[in-house]
Amino acid sequence: MAPSSGRLPKLFITDLDGTALGGSGQPYARFSDEWSSFLDRLTANGCRWATNTTWEVKQQLQLFYASAASSRPSFVVGGSGGQLCTIEDNELRKVEPYSGMMEQRLEEAHRQHTYPLMRDVLSRFDSGNMFFNGYWFAMTALPEQSEHLLKHVEENYLANSGLRIVLIPEEQRFYTHPAFLRKGTAAKEIARIEGLHPDEIVVAGDEIMDLDMMDPEIATHAICPDNAHPEVKQRVLEMGGVVGTGRYGSGVLEAFTKLAEIRGWNYSDS
């Protein structure tokens, strides 16, 4: 059911990689001008926006100010729900008590699960590439060791309920993060703070981890681009949403416009 009087929902929550950003013609240092205009148009029509991504929040702030959008997000979620901030006087402000609680849980999860795994695999295998941002750990082994690395992680850590581990054989790598880090957790907190009903929220994403915020208890409306994972496309359609025919940001803009037409939302230039 759409918001009354043809009004847009009150909040649009978007992922970044593969959703707002992506494609060879679009630099990751800033939103495309088309996407910036979209965000400003939403804001002018009474629909605020928020980001919900794996990116650290300070990186996101740089992205916002490098882009042409004059509007700013109402909330900035980083680390897949590990960070929740607002922007006040051009600075990030942690949302409490949520942020403090998540920091404590993260510290404990790393001590019990993430750090032991990191020490183990780095002592056994030569890293071709490694990344740790305080939330996520990813590793690519040298080609001659990659098969053994993935097998070792699968046999010794995949059953660890404290970690979410994703093996990507075609890229010779895996990534992991504490299992409690979920995009839906932050989205629920935003809805609680703002007193928003699911029917007042639209979410956009492309990867499996975005399914967590494509929950009817969080958001009634969902969209995705054509490059989205098949399970994401299926969830969007099950929710009565729209899958864009374009990839990345252009596909999301197309999907939002079509959804607005279907729902009868007023979505005029302002």
Sequence and secondary structure as in RCSB ss.txt:
>XXXX:A:sequence
MAPSSGRLPKLFITDLDGTALGGSGQPYARFSDEWSSFLDRLTANGCRWATNTTWEVKQQLQLFYASAASSRPSF
VVGGSGGQLCTIEDNELRKVEPYSGMMEQRLEEAHRQHTYPLMRDVLSRFDSGNMFFNGYWFAMTALPEQSEHLL
KHVEENYLANSGLRIVLIPEEQRFYTHPAFLRKGTAAKEIARIEGLHPDEIVVAGDEIMDLDMMDPEIATHAICP
DNAHPEVKQRVLEMGGVVGTGRYGSGVLEAFTKLAEIRGWNYSDS
>XXXX:A:secstr
   GGG   SEEEE TBTTTB STTS TTS  HHHHHHHHHHHHTT EEEEESSS HHHHHHHHHHSS     SE
EEEGGGTEEEEEETTEEEE TTHHHHHHHHHHHHIIIIIHHHHHHHHHHS EEEEEE SS EEEEE TTTHHHHH
HHHHHHHTT TTEEEEEEGGGTEEEEEETT  HHHHHHHHHHHHT  GGGEEEE  SGGGGGG  TTT SEEEE 
TTS HHHHHHHHHTT EE SS HHHHHHHHHHHHHHHHT      
